[in-house]
Amino acid sequence: MMKKKISLIFTAAGILWLSACTDLKEQVLDETLSTKVSDEDAANGLIAPVYALLPNLFQHTTYFALQEISTDEAILPYRGGTDWGDNGIYLALHAHNTTSTDPNVNNTWNTLVQSISRSITAITSFKTSTNPNASLYLAEARGMRAYYNMIALDMFGIVFIKEDPGAPSTIVRGDEAVKYIESELLAIEPQVQPKAVVGPGRLNQAAVWGLLSRLYLNAAVYRNIYGTQFDFKSDDMDKVIQYTDKIIASGQAKLSADYFAIFGNDNHTNEELIFAVDQRPDLNGHNRMAYFSISGDQFPLAAFPAANGTDGPGITSDFYQSWVQAYGTEDPTRDPRFYKQNMSIYSNKADTCINDADYKINRGILRGQQYGALRVNGAFVRCPDGKLKVGKLNYVTRNKANLAVDFTQNIDFTPEGSNYNSGYRVEKYEFSRVSDTGRNKGEADIVILRLADIYMMRAEAKLRKSNDAAGALADVNTVRAARTATTPPPALTSMTLDLLFRERGFEFYWEMLRRTDMIRFGKYEGKWTEKTNSDVHKRIFPIPQNAIDGASNLPGYLVQNTGY
């Protein structure tokens, strides 16, 4: 496919503007300044900013933190009493005590409203553009505005409606918000391109169908966010089935035989991806999803002795026990989604000298003693034959050489439970091969929608509409049976909403779906690890106080959510 250079122009402000952004039509982006651009470059420069902040939205301390650390799946204690304290924001997030001054809430909000604003700028310009791609880009910009609004509705309970860039947005909630997002996605559905044409990094036909499915599935929650129970309307469930059927029948995506390949460095071409944050190296992506959980003494790359983890969140003992309960006497590694071993030293402790090319960190949920490249004075230790020396890891970088990097099941806010080694860790996304710091140059696309979720949404709609357990079971088992790169998980023999919720946890852990799932399944007011708060008002987050203060010249315009 032809590769082009795109200069980014922030036309609304009348100035030249630089940004890291997603590529268009598999293009290589060249962020160079230019005072003269063609019509095509101007059009590309308008649509690029619409996607540009997706990597920021999907960083570890924005959308991920709010969607995962607030749930029974992930917890981030005050490590060793010195790291990840951050004025208690992660403790509060997990315990459902977040406030309107929380910086992660603020950063997520700002990224969303900026992205909506950029979408409106692009929409306004494309309406009068004569560029041949204008109608396509207009549809994408409208669709992305709807997508950002859907996240705002899910997280903050509000949607912004705005067509005139010079006028204030109209803020809507509940059913009116659902209808607006629905109308926007339906309007652009016939105009966007199939995934095969534009790739998973741009809004495509299957992605629109998937977003509609997700909207209809959660519509009952969005219409009555504080309800004691949700009314999953038959018409909504019919629409979930209708649009998931369209995706599956279209052949625009295929289930991946290798589960962890979905989250690998080369996943941009993985056929299971439907819509994703394009993070390949030329786009200056972030590697945060890979480094956030693992130890600061795990160095996954032979070429870069400064690239390591950070001892961030671990999975809760509650979530781990859901695996144990599912597999009984069998170890959870029976399920290929739980763990993938990449180095033989884990099963053969004598195998301590490894070629650089063969050195790879294990993937999935990491338990117990960890092995890896050994460092002395900032350099890797080598065997006499020049190979990388691998051995048991200790917390040398934390000045705790006597503390083994031995991940324990227990993790909480106590001194023992918040030690550096507490909690099983997650390495679901592959550590970027080119990340010299562990934080930068992400290669793996971050999943927004993939085909497994389409099957699971259809299964849920079948259960909620008519208690079609057989149909739901078939969909879930289709996903399980697809993972044939290793022995797939055994077929389930029955299906209920509780079993489906558990299965979604196994399939989508660490993928920023858990909070939304827990609310929809009526689990979010439960108790886990350090969380006992059962206030239904905590289902959505507070509107940042600085946003409310900034709108103070419009009395009643931006009202704080109940309970904050």
TITOR-102508 format. One record per residue (C-alpha): x, y negated, z negated. Coordinates in pm, whole numbers. Layout:
BEGIN
     px     py     pz
      X      Y      Z
...
REM end
This chain:
BEGIN
     px     py     pz
      0      0      0
    130   -344     87
    290   -526   -205
    250   -900   -246
    371  -1172   -479
    118  -1374   -670
    171  -1713   -832
    -64  -1785  -1118
   -244  -2117  -1098
   -452  -2249  -1386
   -670  -2467  -1166
   -916  -2582  -1430
   -646  -2778  -1609
   -482  -2895  -1288
   -142  -2764  -1395
     79  -2474  -1305
     45  -2197  -1557
    247  -1891  -1644
    112  -1572  -1791
    178  -1201  -1809
   -109  -1051  -1615
   -248   -739  -1463
   -173   -656  -1105
   -423   -670   -825
   -454   -402   -559
   -140   -235   -687
     59   -555   -632
    384   -652   -797
    337   -979   -980
    596  -1251   -938
    544  -1516  -1202
    723  -1793  -1014
    611  -2154   -992
    495  -2285   -658
    351  -2624   -565
    205  -2497   -237
      2  -2183   -217
   -210  -2017     47
   -584  -1966      5
   -514  -1601    -69
   -257  -1684   -337
   -498  -1933   -491
   -770  -1669   -504
   -532  -1415   -657
   -419  -1681   -902
   -776  -1728  -1017
   -864  -1362  -1070
   -534  -1266  -1236
   -596  -1470  -1555
   -931  -1294  -1597
   -738   -974  -1674
   -429  -1139  -1820
   -509  -1115  -2191
   -620   -752  -2194
   -277   -638  -2324
   -311   -892  -2607
   -663   -776  -2690
   -547   -414  -2707
   -247   -478  -2926
   -207   -295  -3255
   -302   -594  -3471
   -609   -705  -3279
   -873   -471  -3136
   -698   -156  -3259
   -674   -279  -3617
  -1039   -382  -3633
  -1170    -69  -3462
   -952    190  -3637
   -817     65  -3972
  -1172    -28  -4077
  -1275    338  -4042
  -1225    683  -4192
   -961    754  -3928
   -674    514  -4007
   -534    341  -4314
   -241    100  -4352
   -126     65  -4714
    125   -185  -4849
    429     23  -4758
    671     57  -5047
    534   -266  -5191
    739   -463  -4939
    612   -392  -4585
    277   -449  -4413
    147   -643  -4714
     40   -937  -4498
   -152  -1095  -4786
   -365   -784  -4822
   -546   -810  -4487
   -503   -440  -4399
   -611   -329  -4745
   -918   -550  -4717
   -992   -430  -4364
   -996    -66  -4468
  -1206   -140  -4778
  -1455   -354  -4581
  -1358   -670  -4767
  -1235   -870  -4468
  -1280  -1247  -4484
  -1338  -1516  -4222
   -975  -1630  -4248
   -828  -1290  -4155
   -563  -1355  -3885
   -635  -1029  -3699
  -1003  -1122  -3676
   -904  -1469  -3562
   -662  -1341  -3297
   -918  -1095  -3161
  -1183  -1368  -3147
   -949  -1614  -2974
   -845  -1358  -2714
  -1209  -1279  -2635
  -1326  -1638  -2604
  -1021  -1733  -2397
  -1087  -1441  -2164
  -1453  -1539  -2130
  -1346  -1895  -2054
  -1100  -1780  -1787
  -1371  -1563  -1634
  -1604  -1865  -1613
  -1330  -2072  -1447
  -1280  -1801  -1186
  -1654  -1755  -1130
  -1703  -2128  -1072
  -1421  -2148   -819
  -1509  -1830   -629
  -1866  -1949   -575
  -1732  -2207   -327
  -1422  -2025   -206
  -1385  -1930    161
  -1131  -1659     87
  -1231  -1319    232
  -1187  -1161   -111
  -1394  -1426   -288
  -1714  -1221   -319
  -1525   -921   -457
  -1329  -1131   -703
  -1645  -1315   -805
  -1808   -981   -887
  -1505   -869  -1087
  -1493  -1195  -1281
  -1864  -1168  -1366
  -1819   -806  -1468
  -1521   -888  -1687
  -1713  -1173  -1849
  -1986   -918  -1929
  -1725   -674  -2064
  -1567   -933  -2294
  -1912  -1035  -2412
  -1996   -672  -2483
  -1693   -651  -2713
  -1798   -978  -2878
  -2146   -837  -2932
  -2007   -514  -3074
  -1763   -683  -3310
  -1924  -1017  -3396
  -2290   -969  -3304
  -2302  -1255  -3053
  -2278  -1318  -2679
  -2185  -1639  -2498
  -2390  -1737  -2192
  -2234  -2008  -1983
  -2239  -2099  -1614
  -2140  -2467  -1621
  -1778  -2501  -1738
  -1855  -2849  -1866
  -2147  -2748  -2088
  -2152  -2566  -2423
  -2225  -2195  -2417
  -2562  -2066  -2525
  -2521  -1813  -2806
  -2758  -1515  -2809
  -2792  -1208  -3027
  -2979   -879  -3039
  -3203   -773  -2754
  -3146  -1095  -2561
  -2771  -1029  -2567
  -2818   -670  -2449
  -3040   -783  -2160
  -2791  -1047  -2051
  -2497   -806  -2037
  -2714   -548  -1861
  -2827   -799  -1599
  -2471   -909  -1527
  -2338   -556  -1485
  -2633   -455  -1267
  -2584   -762  -1050
  -2223   -681   -966
  -2256   -303   -950
  -2307   -291   -569
  -2020   -533   -504
  -1719   -387   -686
  -1489   -136   -519
  -1458    236   -594
  -1173    328   -827
   -981    493   -542
   -949    153   -374
   -848    -71   -665
   -716    171   -930
   -807    191  -1299
   -648   -144  -1385
   -927   -342  -1219
  -1300   -335  -1277
  -1432    -75  -1036
  -1758     97   -951
  -1718    388  -1191
  -1608    148  -1466
  -1927    -57  -1426
  -2136    262  -1449
  -1940    361  -1759
  -1986     22  -1925
  -2358     38  -1854
  -2368    383  -2013
  -2183    252  -2320
  -2417    -48  -2343
  -2734    162  -2326
  -2597    414  -2576
  -2525    139  -2830
  -2822    -83  -2747
  -3020     39  -3047
  -2740    -80  -3275
  -2697   -411  -3098
  -3069   -489  -3117
  -3086   -422  -3491
  -2734   -435  -3625
  -2831   -421  -3995
  -3107   -163  -3957
  -3143    130  -4196
  -3198    345  -3888
  -3168    286  -3516
  -3432    330  -3249
  -3261    511  -2963
  -3522    448  -2697
  -3594    722  -2447
  -3554    474  -2159
  -3205    382  -2280
  -3103    744  -2308
  -3239    808  -1957
  -3014    530  -1830
  -2712    672  -2010
  -2778   1004  -1837
  -2843    830  -1503
  -2513    641  -1497
  -2298    916  -1644
  -2448   1148  -1380
  -2342    899  -1111
  -1982    894  -1233
  -1954   1270  -1259
  -2120   1329   -920
  -1909   1061   -749
  -1582   1247   -804
  -1407    918   -884
  -1249   1077  -1191
  -1139   1425  -1295
  -1066   1573  -1636
   -695   1611  -1704
   -562   1961  -1766
   -292   1810  -1991
   -450   1614  -2275
   -142   1411  -2365
    -74   1323  -2001
   -378   1096  -2031
   -166    879  -2262
    172    929  -2095
    406    683  -1932
    286    791  -1588
    -85    783  -1670
   -170    505  -1423
   -233    780  -1169
   -398   1021  -1413
   -734   1098  -1260
   -919   1103  -1591
   -873    727  -1637
  -1165    519  -1514
  -1080    177  -1656
   -760     86  -1838
   -525   -192  -1942
   -251   -183  -1680
     72   -196  -1882
    343    -87  -1644
    688   -241  -1696
    661   -502  -1423
    359   -638  -1611
    552   -691  -1935
    324   -457  -2128
    351   -379  -2497
    469    -51  -2645
    297   -119  -2976
     55    174  -2964
    352    414  -2961
    564    245  -3229
    296    135  -3476
    247    456  -3673
    578    642  -3662
    866    597  -3903
   1121    320  -3887
   1378    600  -3891
   1237    772  -3586
   1431    665  -3277
   1264    829  -2976
   1499    716  -2698
   1855    838  -2648
   1934    529  -2442
   1822    274  -2701
   1943    312  -3062
   1748     -1  -3164
   1407    128  -3051
   1219    272  -3346
    888    286  -3528
    757     71  -3810
    578    296  -4065
    240    143  -3996
    -94    323  -4029
   -141    691  -4094
   -452    900  -4053
   -663    937  -4365
   -678   1264  -4555
  -1053   1259  -4481
   -997   1263  -4107
   -728   1530  -4132
   -959   1747  -4339
  -1220   1733  -4062
   -969   1923  -3846
   -898   2170  -4127
  -1268   2232  -4182
  -1321   2288  -3809
  -1045   2548  -3778
  -1057   2717  -4117
   -770   2962  -4155
   -614   2857  -3824
   -376   2563  -3819
   -520   2260  -3634
   -236   2288  -3382
   -463   2553  -3230
   -629   2256  -3064
   -404   2104  -2792
   -541   1758  -2874
   -394   1773  -3224
    -24   1817  -3148
    231   1869  -2873
    582   1987  -2956
    852   1846  -2730
   1171   1948  -2908
   1264   2303  -2998
   1437   2193  -3317
   1097   2182  -3483
   1069   2556  -3441
   1443   2635  -3427
   1631   2434  -3689
   1969   2551  -3554
   1908   2380  -3220
   2062   2047  -3317
   2249   1936  -3006
   2027   1808  -2726
   2090   1659  -2383
   1979   1297  -2366
   1734   1380  -2089
   1571   1650  -2304
   1526   1435  -2612
   1159   1353  -2662
    954   1277  -2969
    661   1503  -3044
    309   1382  -2974
    -24   1385  -3152
    -60   1410  -3529
    280   1444  -3695
    304   1623  -4030
    583   1717  -4267
    957   1683  -4221
   1052   1494  -3905
   1362   1559  -3696
   1529   1324  -3456
   1840   1145  -3340
   2070   1063  -3632
   2220    714  -3657
   2525    585  -3838
   2601    212  -3839
   2352    151  -3559
   2489    417  -3323
   2366    768  -3251
   2575   1058  -3377
   2705   1291  -3106
   2796   1658  -3111
   3150   1757  -3002
   3022   1827  -2651
   2873   1475  -2626
   2514   1583  -2672
   2281   1394  -2903
   2292   1525  -3260
   1944   1584  -3399
   1863   1664  -3759
   1640   1598  -4058
   1554   1232  -4088
   1573   1022  -4402
   1472    663  -4468
   1816    517  -4407
   1686    196  -4249
   1476    130  -4561
   1780    178  -4786
   1615    491  -4922
   1852    757  -4795
   1721   1004  -5053
   1364    976  -4922
   1299   1222  -4640
   1089   1126  -4341
    851   1393  -4458
    496   1287  -4381
    249   1385  -4652
   -128   1426  -4632
   -190   1190  -4922
   -217    825  -4828
   -391    554  -5027
   -323    226  -5206
   -141    381  -5505
    241    347  -5524
    283    712  -5427
     18    699  -5157
    167    388  -5000
    527    507  -4990
    704    495  -4656
    652    864  -4592
    286    883  -4701
     24    986  -4450
     34   1197  -4136
    125    982  -3836
     -8    950  -3485
    201    941  -3167
    -77    972  -2913
     59    730  -2653
    402    819  -2518
    692    603  -2631
    797    396  -2329
   1116    519  -2167
   1235    163  -2102
   1145     -4  -2432
   1476   -119  -2574
   1317   -246  -2895
   1024     -8  -2933
    786   -305  -2918
    812   -414  -2556
    789   -290  -2195
    498    -55  -2229
    451    186  -1941
    136    372  -2047
   -196    220  -1948
   -421    174  -2252
   -746    360  -2200
  -1073    165  -2196
  -1289    431  -2030
  -1209    787  -1931
  -1411   1076  -1796
  -1422   1273  -2122
  -1616    985  -2276
  -1862    999  -1988
  -1937   1365  -2062
  -1960   1293  -2435
  -2195    998  -2385
  -2416   1212  -2167
  -2416   1485  -2431
  -2519   1235  -2698
  -2798   1092  -2483
  -2933   1443  -2425
  -2940   1508  -2798
  -3096   1174  -2888
  -3358   1184  -2611
  -3495   1535  -2636
  -3267   1730  -2869
  -3127   1908  -2564
  -2862   2094  -2763
  -2786   2335  -2478
  -2720   2053  -2231
  -2508   1864  -2483
  -2311   2176  -2570
  -2236   2240  -2203
  -2098   1887  -2159
  -1878   1910  -2468
  -1746   2251  -2372
  -1670   2126  -2020
  -1429   1875  -2173
  -1275   2128  -2411
  -1228   2389  -2137
  -1055   2140  -1906
   -736   2120  -2119
   -571   2417  -1954
   -209   2296  -1954
   -191   2490  -2280
   -447   2718  -2440
   -764   2506  -2453
   -966   2474  -2771
  -1223   2751  -2810
  -1573   2689  -2681
  -1823   2571  -2938
  -2137   2779  -2989
  -2377   2514  -3115
  -2426   2139  -3100
  -2579   1880  -3331
  -2524   1507  -3374
  -2290   1573  -3667
  -2086   1819  -3461
  -2076   1574  -3172
  -1951   1300  -3404
  -1676   1534  -3523
  -1591   1625  -3165
  -1568   1260  -3063
  -1318   1215  -3346
  -1104   1500  -3216
  -1116   1380  -2856
  -1089   1003  -2903
   -888    945  -3220
   -670    634  -3204
   -857    510  -2892
  -1042    219  -3057
  -1385    381  -3047
  -1417    499  -3407
  -1584    196  -3571
  -1846    174  -3297
  -1906    550  -3320
  -1936    547  -3698
  -2197    272  -3692
  -2402    443  -3420
  -2393    777  -3603
  -2485    619  -3938
  -2148    696  -4100
  -2000    349  -4151
  -2147    293  -4499
  -1992    613  -4630
  -1693    657  -4864
  -1340    754  -4764
   -992    710  -4915
   -999    357  -5060
  -1332    251  -4910
  -1652    249  -5119
  -1829    -64  -4988
  -2169     29  -4843
  -2281   -321  -4739
  -2448   -294  -4396
  -2345   -652  -4321
  -1987   -530  -4284
  -2082   -347  -3964
  -1976   -660  -3779
  -1688   -893  -3858
  -1699  -1253  -3975
  -1680  -1532  -3721
  -1344  -1698  -3791
  -1381  -2000  -4016
  -1165  -2215  -3791
  -1405  -2144  -3501
  -1699  -2256  -3713
  -1507  -2564  -3824
  -1419  -2642  -3462
  -1788  -2640  -3370
  -1889  -2857  -3667
  -1984  -3145  -3434
  -2270  -2923  -3309
  -2474  -2851  -3624
  -2617  -2501  -3632
  -2434  -2398  -3315
  -2199  -2136  -3459
  -2351  -1973  -3768
  -2152  -1736  -3987
  -2264  -1374  -3992
  -2460  -1264  -4296
  -2248  -1146  -4587
  -1942  -1358  -4518
REM end
